[in-house]
Amino acid sequence: MATPTTESAAAETSATSLTGRGRSILATRPLLGWRTVDILTIAFLGAALGIAFWGWGVFYSGPLSAITFGFAPLGGLFAGPWFLAGVVGGLVVRRPGAALFCEVTAALVSMIPGTEWGATTLVSGIVQGLGTELAFALLGYRAFGIAAAVLAGALAGPFAAFYESFTWIQDWSMAWKVAYAGVLALSGAVVAGVGGWLLTKALAAAGALNAFPPGQEHRENRAV
Amino acid sequence: MASDVASREIGAGGGDGAGLTRARTTGGHVTLTGVTWRPFGRREPVLRDVSVSLLPGERVLLVGPSGSGKSTLLRAIAGLLETADAGELKGSVTIDGHIPGSRAGEVGLVLQEPGAGVVASSVGRDVAFGLENLGMPRAAMPADVTTALAAVGLDKSHDTPTSALSGGETQRLALAGALALQPSVLLLDEPTAMLDPGHAAQVRASVKGALTAYPITSVVVEHVLGPWVDLVDRMLVLDDDGRLVADGPVRHVLEQERQRLLDMGIWVPGAPSPSPVMPAALRAGTPGQRASSQDIEATALTIDRTVRLVDGSTRTRTAAALESGLSPQPGSATSLVGPSGSGKSTVLLGLAGALTPATGEVLAKDRPVADLSTSELAAHVGWVPQWSSSTIIGRTVLDEVLVASRALGQETPERVVEAHALLTSLGLAHLEGADPRELSGGEQRRLAIASAILHRPPLLLADEPTVGQDRHTWAAVVGLLDAYRDAGGAVVVSTHDAALIERSDDVVELSPPTQAPAVDQPRRVLAANAGPLALLLGALVAIPAGIIPGHWRTSVVVLAVQVVLAVVALWAGRGPGPRPRGRLKRVALRMVPGLIGALSVGWSTWLLGGNDLTTAFTAALRVLIIVLPSAVLLPLVDPDRLGDHLAQRLRMPARPVVALAAALQRVHTFGEVWSEISLARRVRGLGVDTRRPVALVKHLATVTFGLLVRTLRMAADLAVAMDARGFASASRRTWFAAAPWRWPDTLVVLGALVPIAVALLAGP
């Protein structure tokens, strides 16, 4: 929006390119000054991933439940994709609330056509989004590398398990609940964390994130 | 109730000077001083030291070769350079002495792609978008909307769905949306480049009418100059480097700079059509080994297209009708012509087997073309989509050309040599190692054609191959098509380019198919009278209702109550219109995954919760109690109204809610994008193979990725269009549509609370 912010972005860009690897390019300041393109990108990314969620849900409740039926906590291994929207949203826009907004949008869009869990899909989205958001907040919205992505994906897991302990897994023994949380965290770390980080990189390489820090990182790395 | 809401909003949103700024209708004075813009990651600036002053009310035509920064200059004037891109900006832009965009809607902008700037699901809402951002009271909006629609001659009711408009009507809608804000500067970015001649003329007439009614400063970017010359006074010319090289009265510049303009590839009025440049590679190469037999033919047919809406329902309409058979002959070119909406692209998709005809058939040697395997299809057909950028597969240009050959196992050294030769003759040789996604639009179009024909399928299908091309790329594209035909290929293009139609051997005229008479709207079910929030709340309240019962006996009672409530909610009442059909089936279908979930939860609870059958049964019933209301109520949620209710009832922040609503109303287009990307892969031998799970997963992942890329581009374009209408500063906006809470809402929520009460009372 305002011109001055991009100058600081430019300064920031060159600063990070000087300091080399390991530092993330951050969103333009002020951090809470969401640009229109930030908001729209999160909404559209969420909507597209929501449709993907819906497709994954059909597979999850169909063929996949035949596999995981024998031992439910294993099903948690396949829950990672649900946390993807939050991680990618956070990695792309890098502002407080991006991860939560993206995950909730995706949950909402996947809920409307009908899923196995009905309206609770939305609640799951909020809870998982909070877990992911917490990770980025703990890092002060300053780190958006693969480690941050893994942490964000992993934290969605315990949040999801905590919420589900009131609904779907209410009567499991405590030990199993904890084990389930661990499995979710693992799946989240690998699928949503590493996967989300790779997806963001690929989107940047495809030139789809030019207005965002990952797009700038891609250009900086290529320029070297 | 409605007036109550309106008056409250005057208090909340008024007082930002909207009335004051709306008084002006004169043009703004635009001054650019030394504007240089370099996007990050590019070595060279896109605009270099551009200084120009546009006087109030002046009408300016801005021309230049592709990639010369014309659109960028428009964005600079609008103050939107950094809306969807990041870079380094030097120099200054002012309008009447201040930074552009200090007043919302001061600079109106119409984008090239029809629909790129559509914000809302209905015509009225879309035009009112800028007024909402200004915080105008709701009661005042309809009059302004009607005035703006009249100014562009768009005679549509406010509740016409935006998705029902043609491309030309959509462009006029965008114009109306800009005019509603009484801009002092109007910028039009190739507003007719993607339209057929009839619609293009309508848009120009609208622009002319609007500029007569509002004498504002205006800048039009176009590379077909003829029709605009009488509409403008002044002409600016940008060169390849983004420098301003000519400026003056339009006829004077046209005369003085004629040769330079022709060299740039601009369609100068009166100049003869360029002569197609035949690529040597195809002429001299091994012409169509397999192109001797005519392969694919269509009988008379109709094709239906089904749109999947966000709420899971579908809408089917007849999209194309071919009145007589079509059998593309080797060595001939056929043009499919007709106004937009006549189904030209749909027929091409049918010929490529991506859509199955509702009546008639498309056969490849006696087999339906849709039954061909992906490699068989690749061997039969080449397809050039209208959007070549989102169907790119290869990592380098050379890679991209060789995709189909590789999938067919024909990546021989000779083929690679041919690929080099083809790229050389298309002027793409120096880009062989480049990422194809970074090519210009014209380069991507040539690359797409080259990729479709290198493996020499007997039939080439090209969707609007010359749209938006300048003279040079036109000559290259047409030359390529000609050469392919001369080598024995059959070519079918959909087009409204007169020069291309003239060159074809056969012209097939399509007219918009007659639609089946609209079925009467069925009566509403009772719960459908409630708004989206009440329905959502009703579904969510089921969570406590499911959790409270501690024993399966209570659960059964609660579930029984829910079933009764569901019957009431889905009761259709009396009145006009037919009875709604398939209500039970829809609920049952939505409950199938829920039942699987219940079984799975019950079993896992038995296994991991102490092998107790009672607990397990209770847990399974809990799932059903939680999910049943969702299956009944959620299909009734109207996504188009969700945004209004979230913002006005729940007071959620306006901008994210608007973005969410805009995304929701685009979701139904995702299906089309998905099938286009799928076809682009299938027709190049990379289609889905259900027998190989790994390949299937890879295919799904790739297509999803393509969808994401396209979605992000939509978001970036829409951001520019929305900021041009004052969205950036719209923290306290008003709403075109009311979101009242009415008694059906209360009833739904009360009804949803009954199971909780039952659970509490029936419990131990």
Interface residues (C-beta under 8 A of the other chain):
Chain A: M1 T3 T6 A9 A10 T13 W34 R35 T36 V37 I39 L40 T41 I42 A43 F44 L45 G46 A47 A48 L49 G50 I51 A52 G55 G57 V58 S61 G62 S65 T68 F69 F71 A72 P73 G75 F101 T105 L108 V109 M111 I112 P113 G114 T115 E116 W117 G118 A119 T120 L122 V123 F166 T167 W168 I169 Q170 D171 W172 S173 W176 L199 A202 L203 A205 A206 G207 A208 L209 N210 A211 F212 G215 Q216 H218 R219 E220 R222 A223
Chain B: P39 F40 G41 E82 T83 A84 D85 A86 G87 E88 L89 I99 V310 D311 G312 D435 R437 E438 L536 A539 L540 A542 I543 G546 I547 L589 R590 P593 G594 I596 G597 L599 S600 V601 W603 S604 T605 L607 L608 G609 G610 T615 A616 T618 A619 R622 V623 I626 V627 L628 P629 S630 A631 L633 L634 P635 V637 P639 R655 P656 A659 L660 A662 A663 L664 R666 V667 F670 L700 T704 F705 L707 L708 V709 T711 L712 R713 M714 A715 A716 L718 A719 M722 D723 F727 A728
